[in-house]
Amino acid sequence: MKIEEVQSTTKTQRIATHSHIKGLGLAEDGTAEQVASGLVGQEKAREACGVTVDLIKSKKMAGRALLMAGAPGTGKTALALAVAQELGTKVPFCPMVGSEVYSSEVKKTEILMENCRRAIGIRIKETKEVYEGEVTELTPEERPDPTGGYGKKVTAVVIGLKTTKGTKTLKLAPQIYESLQKEKVTVGDVIYIEANSGAARRVGRSDSFATEFDLEADEYVPVPKGDVHKKKEVVQDVTLHDLDQANAKPQGGQDLQSLMGSFLKPRKTEITEKLRLEINKVVNRYIDQGIAELIPGVLFIDEVHMLDIECFTYLNRALESTLSPIIIFATNRGICTIRGTDIVAPHGIPVDLLDRLVIIRTMPYSVDEIIQVVNIRAQTEALTLEEDALVLLGEIGANTSLRYVVQLLTPASILAKTNGREAIMREDIEEIDSLFFDAKSSAKLLAEQADKYIS
């Protein structure tokens, strides 16, 4: 058997469209820097998002909504993802697309409610009594089986635990002995037993047993500090949707009918309003007692014009409820009809919902900004671009779109490598641009040759 060092694969993961976004790129005073954290330009929009982030962190934004409106390719999704980066991992961020609500299995409003509850976090603080230490003794107390036979029945287990401060001998119930056996606990292991539930967990082997071998199958941990019996504060982050899911699955019996029922159940079931109200009551009680803390997160709905009138009416109600997340909408539509009606409205959103929104505009990029974005993308994708190639990409981007020029980068790098070069030159960009059509030139060609196409 041969053991070799394996090279890390963390850096070779796929680069996505917004991999270069690291934050909003704001200065200490909240003003936007021209190029920072992967974002270029859009200073007004970024500063507005910075104010929103501060509101979310201070928990003064719950039940409000924000709309990012702008032409395609002006960085609406990038700004929303930058907001998520600024908020950090502790604040829930739930992204979805407007067309996700159309499912044959579940109601549209149910999917919206599910995502709303995914975007509301709860931090539960619990104080648990635990026994932890290195096992010095593990003796089961046995007596003959009362039902007869040759076997013996475990009535209790005596366990000795040692920490840096002292030792303690405990007499435990036979059920705990079974869980210790499942964890394969032996003398010299460091274990952790919860006093309330009796749950036992093996942490690892005590480092006082660490041998001189270079390779070991066991993980060695230090002997716990303090007393054997101690109180520990456990902080758990969950979302309301996690609580809904945990309580929605009925614990069926062991009879044939229950088993068959669990097999025949549809893949996705709706969580009832009654169950949600019960969970809300429990959550509110925990908040009042100071056990839990509510963390309103962000629900990001991209392509919001894809929602219909039912969804918009439902969102009006969702924004008014006591447990509501911050909702960020994004759309690239102008004046268009609201889906499911003949009413024409700005951005395809009903006026009563638009009244509740604060709107952030994203502006088209200038040639210089396009060049800077392309440069950042080239660095992210580890590509080398010559100066004149960058200038040409900026010119093409001004006539076509930012998305189109960003997509030209990878084919151009393949062409450069085929020609035996590492750096992408101007002629590579020219050749690739002649091979592919952008949306505008393709539409123009269609208009010119309309008689040759089926329409």
C-alpha positions, 0 to 999 in steps of 0.5 A, spaced: 500 500 500 502 506 498 501 513 501 502 519 497 500 527 499 494 529 495 494 536 492 489 540 495 483 541 490 480 548 494 483 552 489 481 548 482 473 549 484 469 551 478 469 559 477 462 561 477 459 568 474 459 572 481 466 568 484 469 575 484 464 579 488 467 579 495 463 585 498 460 592 497 467 595 497 465 601 501 470 605 505 469 607 513 465 613 512 460 608 507 462 612 501 463 607 495 470 606 492 471 606 484 473 599 484 473 595 490 471 587 493 470 585 485 465 591 484 466 597 479 462 603 479 455 603 481 457 608 487 450 610 488 447 603 488 452 600 493 452 606 498 444 605 498 446 597 499 451 599 505 445 603 508 440 597 507 446 592 510 446 597 517 439 597 517 439 589 517 444 588 522 441 593 527 434 589 526 430 595 523 429 593 516 424 587 518 418 587 514 421 592 509 422 590 502 427 593 497 427 593 489 433 593 484 431 595 478 436 596 472 437 594 465 440 587 464 447 586 465 448 592 470 450 588 476 443 587 480 444 580 482 452 582 484 449 587 488 445 582 492 450 577 493 455 583 495 449 584 501 450 577 503 457 577 503 457 583 508 452 580 512 456 574 513 454 567 514 450 568 521 445 572 517 440 567 513 440 569 506 435 565 501 436 566 494 430 564 489 428 566 482 421 568 480 419 562 476 421 557 482 414 558 484 410 554 479 410 547 481 405 542 479 406 539 487 406 545 491 402 551 491 405 558 489 404 561 496 407 555 499 413 556 496 413 563 497 412 562 505 417 556 505 422 561 502 420 567 507 421 562 513 428 560 510 430 567 511 428 568 518 434 565 523 433 563 530 439 563 535 437 558 541 442 559 547 441 553 551 445 551 558 446 544 558 449 540 564 454 535 562 459 530 564 466 530 560 472 527 561 477 521 560 474 514 561 478 511 567 474 505 568 468 502 565 465 496 569 458 493 567 454 490 573 450 484 571 445 479 573 442 473 570 437 474 565 430 473 569 427 470 563 432 464 564 437 462 559 444 463 559 445 470 558 446 476 563 442 482 563 446 489 564 443 493 570 447 498 571 454 501 569 460 504 573 464 509 569 470 513 572 471 520 568 478 524 569 479 531 568 485 535 569 482 538 576 479 531 579 476 524 578 469 522 579 465 515 579 458 515 576 453 509 576 449 510 569 443 507 567 443 500 562 441 505 556 447 509 557 451 503 557 448 501 550 449 508 547 457 507 549 457 501 546 455 503 539 460 509 540 465 503 541 468 507 548 474 504 551 478 506 557 482 511 555 477 515 551 475 522 552 467 522 552 461 527 553 455 525 557 449 530 557 445 530 564 438 531 561 438 526 555 443 521 557 446 522 550 453 520 550 458 522 545 466 519 544 470 525 542 476 522 541 482 518 544 486 521 550 492 524 548 496 521 554 495 515 550 498 518 543 504 513 541 510 514 537 507 512 530 507 517 524 500 515 522 494 513 527 487 511 525 485 515 532 484 522 533 487 524 539 484 530 544 487 533 550 484 531 557 478 536 558 479 542 563 475 543 569 471 539 573 467 532 571 460 535 572 460 542 569 455 547 565 456 548 558 452 554 554 450 551 547 448 556 541 445 553 535 443 557 529 436 554 526 431 557 521 424 557 522 423 552 516 428 547 519 423 547 525 417 547 520 420 541 517 422 537 523 415 538 526 412 536 520 414 529 519 409 525 523 413 519 527 409 513 524 408 506 528 411 500 526 405 496 523 405 495 516 400 500 514 404 506 517 410 503 513 406 502 507 403 509 508 411 512 508 412 509 502 406 512 498 407 519 501 408 524 495 415 527 495 413 534 497 408 535 503 405 542 505 406 544 512 400 547 515 398 554 517 396 551 524 403 548 525 406 554 523 402 558 528 404 553 533 411 554 532 411 561 532 407 561 539 413 557 541 418 561 538 415 567 541 415 564 548 422 562 547 424 570 545 420 572 551 424 568 556 430 570 553 432 563 551 432 565 543 434 571 539 430 572 532 435 574 526 431 577 520 435 575 514 434 576 507 430 573 501 432 575 495 427 574 489 430 575 482 426 576 476 420 578 480 416 580 474 415 572 473 411 572 479 403 573 478 398 577 482 396 571 487 404 571 489 404 579 489 398 579 494 401 574 498 407 578 499 403 584 501 401 580 507 407 576 508 411 583 509 405 585 514 406 579 519 410 579 525 415 574 523 418 577 516 424 577 513 427 583 509 425 582 502 430 584 496 427 584 489 430 584 482 428 586 475 430 588 468 423 590 466 420 597 464 413 598 463 409 591 462 403 587 464 402 584 471 402 576 470 395 573 470 392 580 469 391 585 463 394 591 468 400 595 465 404 597 471 412 599 472 416 593 472 410 588 472 409 589 479 402 592 482 402 599 485 400 597 492 406 593 493 411 598 489 408 603 494 412 599 500 418 598 496 425 603 496 428 602 489 435 602 488 437 604 480 443 600 477 446 604 471 449 602 465 457 601 465 461 606 461 467 603 457 472 604 462 468 600 467 467 595 462 474 594 461 475 594 469 470 589 470 473 584 464 480 585 468 477 583 474 474 577 471 481 575 467 484 575 474 479 571 477 479 566 471 487 566 471 488 569 464 493 574 462 490 579 457 494 584 453 493 592 454 490 593 447 486 586 447 483 589 454 481 596 450 478 592 444 473 588 449 471 595 452 469 597 445 465 591 444 462 591 450 460 598 449 456 596 443 454 589 445 453 588 453 458 586 458 455 579 459 457 578 452 465 580 452 466 576 459 463 570 455 469 571 450 474 571 455 475 563 455 474 562 448 479 567 446 484 564 452 483 557 448 485 560 441 491 563 444 493 557 447 492 553 440 497 558 437 502 557 443 501 563 447 499 564 454 497 571 453 490 573 450 492 578 444 488 583 440 487 578 434 485 573 438 479 577 441 478 579 433 477 572 431 473 570 436 468 576 435 468 574 428 466 567 430 460 568 435 454 573 434 452 577 440 444 578 441 444 585 437 447 583 431 443 576 431 437 580 432 439 584 426 441 579 422 434 575 423 430 582 421 434 582 414 433 575 413 426 574 415 424 571 409 428 565 410 426 563 417 419 560 419 415 565 423 
